[in-house]
Amino acid sequence: MNASNIFVDSFAWLEILNGSDRGKIALAGARIRLDHKMGAVDSLILATAILHDPKVLTGDQHFEGMAEAVMI
C-alpha cells in the first residue's frame, strides 16, 4: 500500500487534523456552514478570518453584515 491508494474519510481527516491550525479551521468552518447556511468554501474563508483576524474583501452577499467582511 502506498499514499496514492489511500482514501481518507471525514472521521479520520478530523482525527488527523484535530488540534492543528487546519483542523481548527475545518471544524469552525463546519459549524459556520451549519449555522449560517453558507457554502463550504465561504465557510472556510469566514472561519479563517474569525480565527486569524484578517478581513474578507468580497462582494458575496453571504458575507453581508458580518464584522469580518469588507463589502465591495
URLINZI-V53812 format. One line per field, one symbol per residue. ss: DSSP state (~ for helix, > for strand, _ for the rest). phi: phi as a letter, one per 20 degrees, with the letter a starting at -180 (. if undefined). psi: psi as a letter, one per 20 degrees, with the letter a starting at -180 (. if undefined). Layout:
ss=???
phi=???
psi=???
//
This chain:
ss=__~~~____~~~~~~~~___~~~~~~~~~~~~~~~~___~~~~~~~~~~~~~___>>>__~~~_____>>>_
phi=.cffcdddefffgfffegneffffffffffffgffdlefffgfffffffffcmfedebdfffegnefedded
psi=prhikppprhghghggipirghgggggghggggghjlrrgggghgggggghjjrqooqjpihipiphipop.
//
